[in-house]
C-alpha cells in the first residue's frame, strides 16, 4: 500500500510532524459585576503542521475565543500557548498566520485587487510585487478576471474567497478561519467547502477552522475537536478516517455518516 492510499490520520501518525499550535491548560475568564464568566477551561490541544483542524460545538462554547487566543486577539487568563514554537504575540508580529473572519470585512470603495493588496502595502512591499502576489492568490481561489470588480458587485461566496486570498497573500504558515461560510446558502457553502479542500490539498498549510456544521467539519478535517457548552472544554478529538483527497460524494458513504454520527454523539455527551 502506498502512503497516498492511507487515510490522512494514518499518514500523520506514521510521519510525526512539528507542532504548529500547542495549548496547555489554557483558561479564559472574563470579569463581570456579579460573577466571572469562564469561557474556556483547561484546554489542552496540539495541532501538527499541515493538519486541517475543525473546532465544533454549540453557540457560546468558546470556539471563537480559542481561535482568537491562538491568534493573539484575545488574552488567556492562565495556561500557555505556542504558535510555531513562539508565543502567539511573537507569531503575530512574524505574520505567521492569516485570519479569515465570519464576515468578509472588505473595503467597498476598493477593488478586489486593491483589497488583497492592502496588507502587503502596509508591510512595505513594492507596488509591482504586491500586485503580482495578489493576482496569484486571486487565481488560486478562482477569482482571476474579477480583480477590477468592487465587493458590492460580487456574491457573498465570492467576497469570502477574496478574504481568503487576502489572508493567504503574505504566505502564512497557518490559516485561521472563524466560521467563514456560516452565512452562505447551502449550495454556495458546499462549493466553497470543495474549493477550500482542494486549496488545502495543493498548499498543505495548517488550518484551524471554526464551524457549527457537522457535515462541514467531517468533510474538511483531518481531526475534529468537539467542545462542550460553557465553560468551553474539549470533550473529544476525533481522527478522520476519510481518504486524503475528497469530493462531495463522500458525504453519502457509510464511512462519512459514521464519522458524522461520532461527532454528533460527542456533542451530545458534552451537554451532559
N, C-alpha and C positions, 0 to 999 in steps of 0.2 A: 504493500500500500504506500502510495506517495504521500508526503506531508500535506499536499494540497487536497487530498481525499479525506483528511481528518477534519472533524468539526473544529471551530475556532477555539473553543475551550480546551480541547485536547492539544492543539498546537501550542497554546500559551503555557500549558502545564509541562509540555515536553521541552520547550525552549524558554527558560526564565528570562524575563525582560526587566530592564531597570525600572524603578518606580517613578512615575510621573507625579503622583499625588500620594502623600502619606498623612493620614489623620489619626491622631491618638488621643483618646479620652477627651474629645472636644465637647465643650458645653457653651451654649449661648443663652444668657439670661438677660432679659430686659427689665430694668427697674420700673415699677409702677407705684401709684399712690397707695393702692390697697394691698397688693401682693405682687411680688416679682413674677414675670412670665418666663417660664422655662421653655425656650423654643427648641433647643437641641440638648440631648442628654447622652453623655458618654459615647460619642460617636467614634468608632474605630473603622477605618476604611483605607484600603490601598488600591491604587489604580496603576496598572503597568503601562509602560509606553506602548502606544499602538492599539490599546483597548478602546472599545466603544461601550461606555458605562451609562446605563439609564437609572435615574433616581425616580421612583414611583411611590405614591402614597396619597392619602386623602388630602383635601384642601386644608392648609394650615399646619401641615405636619413638619414643616421646616425644610422642604426640598430646596426651595429658592434660597433660604437662609444659608444652607450648607454650601450651595454653589457660590453665593456671594462671598462667603467667608474664604473659600478656596481662592477666589478672585481678588481678595483684599478689598472688597467693597463693604465688608461687614466684619467687625472685630469679634473674636471669640472671647468668652469670659474666663475659660480655663482650658487646659489641654495644649496640644501642639499640632501644627500643620507645616508640612513641607511641600513645595511645588518645584519639581525638577531639582530637588535636593537643597533648596534655599527657602527662606520664608516667603509667604505669599506677597509681602510688600516688595521684597527684592525681585521676585519673579515678575511682578507688575512693572517695576522700573526697567527690567530687562526685556519687556514686551514679549514674554514667553507664551502668552495666551491671547486668543481672540475671544470676544464675548458677544453673543447674539441674544438680544433681549426679546421679550414676548411680542412687543410691537416693533416694527422696522426702524422707527426713530430716524427717518431720513429728512433732510432739509428740503422742503418743497420747492424752494427757489433755485436749487442747484440741480443740474442734470444728473443722470445716473452716474456718468463718468466722474463728474465733479464730487459727488457724494463719496465714491470709492477712493478717489484721490486724496480727499481732505486729510485723513490721518497720516498719510505718507508725507504730505506737505508740512504738517505740524512737526513731523520727525526731522524735517530739514532735507528731505530727498529733493533732487532736482526735478524740474517740471517734466522733462522728457522721460526720465527714469520712472517717475510716479505714474505717468500715463501708460507707459508700457506695461508696468506691473498690474495696474488697474484693468487694462484691456485683457491681459492674460487671465485674470481672476474672473472677469465677467464671462469670458469664453468658457471657463471651467464650469460655471453654474448655468450655462446655456442661455446667456443674455447677450451674446455678440450680435450687434446690429441695433441694440436698444440703448447704446451709450449716450445718445443725444436726447433721449426722452427725459421727461420730468417724472418724479414719483407719482404725481396725480394722474399720469397717463398710463400707469401700469396697474395690473390686478394686484390683489393682496399677496398672492403667492409669488408674483414676480418681485414685488417690493421686498419680501422676506429674502429672496435669493440675492438681491442687491446687498442686503445686510450681511449675508453670509460671505459674499465676495469681499465686502469691506473688512470683515473680521479676518479673512484669510490673506489680505493684501500684504501684510508685513510678515508673512510666513511664520505664524505662531506654531509652537510645538504642540500646544494644547488648544482645543476649541471647546468653549463652554457655551451651552445653549439652554436658555431658560424657556421651555415650552414654546418654541418658535412657531409652531404650526397650529397651536390650540384654537386660534380664532378663525381658521380657514374651513371651508366646506370639505366634506369627506373626500370628494374626488380630487380636489387640489392637494389635500393633505397626503393622500396616497401617492400622487405623482411626485411630490417633494420628498416623501419618505424614500421612494425608489431612487431619486436623484442623489439624495444625501448618502444613501447606502453605496451607490456607485462611486461617489466622490471619496468616501472613506476607503473603498477598495483601492482606488488609484493612489491616494495620498498617504494612507495609513497613519494619519495623525491621531493623537489621543483625543477622544471626545467624551465629555461629561455632559449628559443630556437630561433635562428635567421634563417629565411628561405626566399627564393624568391617564393616558391611554394604554391599556394593557397590550392591545394589538400592536401599537407603535413601539412600545418597549421591547416586545418579543421579536418583532421584525428587524429592528435596528441593532440590537445589542449583542455584545459578546458576554456581558454579565448584567444582571438586573438586580438593583439594590432596592429592596422593599422596606418602606419606612412606616412607622406607626403614627397614630394621631398624637398630638401634642401631649407631653413633651416628645419631640421627634427622636425616635430611636431606630436603629437598623434592626429590623425583625429577621431578615434573611437575605442572603446574597445567592442568586440562582445563576449557575453557569448555563450558557446556551449550548444546546446540542445540535443546532441547525447547521447546515453546511456553510462554508465560508462565503461563497457567492450566493446571493439570494435574489429572488424575484417574488412579486406579489402573489403568485400562485401558491407559494409555500403556505399561505395562511389557511388553505383548505386541507392541509395534510394532517394526519394524526399526530405527528411529532410537534407541529406548531400548536395544535389545540391542547396537547398535553402540557406544554410549557405555559401556555396562557392559563390553564387550569391551576398549575402550581403557583403562579403569581397571584391569581385570584384567591386561592386558599391562604396564602401568606398574608395578603391584605386583610382577609377576614380574621386571621389569627392575631394580627396587630391590634385589632379593635378589642380583643379580649385580654 
